Each structure stands twice: as structure tokens, then as C-alpha cells.
Amino acid sequence: MNQKNLSILSLFILCFFIHSCWSGKGKNIPDVSNIEVDVVIENFNQRLFNIDTNDIRGGIVNLKQDFPVFFNLYFSQIQPFLKFPELDNYFFENTQGFLSDPNVRNLADTTDIVFPDFKTYKKEFEQGFKFYKHYFPNNSIPKIYPLISGFNYASFIFPIDGQQDGIGIGLDMLLGNDYPYWQLGVQNPAFSNYITRSFTPEHLVKKTFDALADDLVGLPQGDRLLDLMIYNGKKLYLLECFLPHTPDSIKWEYTTQQTEWILDNEPQIWSHLLAEELIYETSTNKIKKLVDQSPSSPGMPKEAPGRTANFMGLRIIQAFMKQNPDVSVEQLLTTDAQKIMDKSKYKPRIR
């Protein structure tokens, strides 16, 4: 082979290597095609709102028999009509009033229009849970319980028995940007525009896996900004593992413009945290908007969204996992923030 052909071949190999490393935005996505999962989406919500209010007792008794654990959870915490283990007159009267309420019926009808079936979401769930089983092979697949939460819950996890969990997902918190959530938020910051912009069907699977990530990570082990950013970064890292094909803007709950800004300004964000000596800060007033839902990050340009420290936590964890390839995802979850920081050898990425 002459020198010219050798150079062309070398260039081709180099280009192929670069493409292989950076396809999928540089993610090393495992092959999970051979992993089998059985995703069960329970029809509790549909059954509940199809109960004949002329035979409320019969419908409720059947619902309780078929979903004993979730029935008790729903009617003791979400719609708290269940005051005693027995189904008494107080319970039946309040449940009948709830199911007959025009506002509730309108909300149920709206939910049915937005979510006529779950076939599309089931495919996304199956893909996500294949990755979940890849990283946590000994864990069971939770059952999914769509519900109307009374605008109180996006998602939550609960035990069904000793072997399996369930995840409730509030469909009324995912009705889309055209739904008038602002009417609920005049005096309630939980329904501010910067929060409700992620109340869309596109976020359904992501928010379901949020509950799983919350459960896996547990509680933060300190109150320094470093502890909180690594804590939240672990949850973001799990979403990267479980939903590698989902857009960053969905996983991070940012607009497209905010996503682009934060990716373009990683060095500047890190420099700001260092210059203001925030990494080991414990003052809630100084760090809250850097890790919690907020419209912006204080001290940064107006284009900077809130929760920028969580993004930095994700980047530090990604650097740690790259530097320590023998550490499993399960081991990562039990590794403390300072060790992750020290062993990450983190350097901001320049896009």
C-alpha cells in the first residue's frame, strides 16, 4: 500500500473513531436489546372514573378488591375520604360527591383527551426499564399507576409488597402548555410559568423515572452546596442512564434556549461558583436557587436558568465515572460528595 492510500485509510479510521466516540452526543449507550421487561400500566384511574354513581358501593368494593394497596393509598392521602379501614357511609358519600363533581368530571374528560391510551408511553417505559435492569439487574420493574392527583403530585413511588414497588404519575400535572395552570397559581408559586412549562405529555416518562431516581438516591448527606449539587447530580445521572435517547431539555426541564445556554457556558458557571466561594456554602439563602426550582440563578446572566449547580453536579459525576470506570452505578449512589469531587478530576467542558 502506497503512502497516499495509507494516509487516506488512517484518516478514515480516525474519522470513524471520532464518530464512534461522539455519536449519540458522546454517550456510551449500552446494548439492552436482549433484556426482557414486563411493564404493567394499571387502569385504576379509568376504573375509578367509570364507576356508576348509581351503584357507588358495588363499584368501589370491586376497585378495592382489585387494587387493595393503591386503593388505600389513594383514598387516604390523595383524596382523603378513608378515615377508617372499613368503608363507612362518610367514605361512600364523599366519594360519590367527588365522582359527581362537574369540575372533577371535566378534569377527568380533559385527561382522557390528552391521554387517550398509553401504547406510545408503554414503549418508552419498556425502553427505559431495559436500561434500568441493565444497571440494577436485581431490582424488579415497578407497576405504573396513572391517576388524577388533584394537582398535588407529579409522581411518587410506593411499596406494593416486599418484592415490587408502584409508581403513581399525576396525569393532571401533564396536560400541556395550553392548560390554564396559571389559574391555580395566582397565590401558589408551584404553578409559576417556569415550573408548569414542563407539565406536558412529553415529560410523562421522565417524571415517572424521577420518582425512581429519588428512591434510589435517597436523602442528601449534607447541606453544603457541594452535597446538594452532587445529590441532585446523581438523580440527573440516573436519568442519563435510563433515558439516554431523551432530549436534555426534557430531562433537565429547561427550554431549548436554556439548554443551549447552559451547555455553552459550563466554564463560566464553574468559575462563578468558585469565585463566589459557593462550593462549600451552607446558607440556604445563597444556594437555594442554584439547586431548587427557580426562574434564574443569582449572580449569573439573565439567560442563566435556575438549578445550574445541579447541572454542574451532573458534569462532576460524569467526570468521576470516566476517571473511575470500575465504579458501578450502584456504587456511585453510595459514594459521598467529597470523594466524587476529589476523584473526578473535573475540568469544565468547552463546547
Secondary structure as GFF3:
##gff-version 3
##sequence-region A 1 351
A	DSSP	alpha_helix	3	22	.	.	.	ID=ss1
A	DSSP	alpha_helix	44	49	.	.	.	ID=ss2
A	DSSP	three_ten_helix	53	55	.	.	.	ID=ss3
A	DSSP	alpha_helix	56	66	.	.	.	ID=ss4
A	DSSP	alpha_helix	68	73	.	.	.	ID=ss5
A	DSSP	pi_helix	74	78	.	.	.	ID=ss6
A	DSSP	alpha_helix	89	100	.	.	.	ID=ss7
A	DSSP	alpha_helix	102	114	.	.	.	ID=ss8
A	DSSP	alpha_helix	119	135	.	.	.	ID=ss9
A	DSSP	beta_strand	143	147	.	.	.	ID=ss10
A	DSSP	beta_strand	155	159	.	.	.	ID=ss11
A	DSSP	beta_strand	165	170	.	.	.	ID=ss12
A	DSSP	three_ten_helix	171	173	.	.	.	ID=ss13
A	DSSP	three_ten_helix	181	184	.	.	.	ID=ss14
A	DSSP	three_ten_helix	189	191	.	.	.	ID=ss15
A	DSSP	alpha_helix	193	196	.	.	.	ID=ss16
A	DSSP	three_ten_helix	201	203	.	.	.	ID=ss17
A	DSSP	alpha_helix	204	217	.	.	.	ID=ss18
A	DSSP	alpha_helix	225	242	.	.	.	ID=ss19
A	DSSP	alpha_helix	248	252	.	.	.	ID=ss20
A	DSSP	alpha_helix	256	264	.	.	.	ID=ss21
A	DSSP	alpha_helix	266	275	.	.	.	ID=ss22
A	DSSP	alpha_helix	284	291	.	.	.	ID=ss23
A	DSSP	alpha_helix	308	323	.	.	.	ID=ss24
A	DSSP	alpha_helix	329	333	.	.	.	ID=ss25
A	DSSP	alpha_helix	337	344	.	.	.	ID=ss26
###
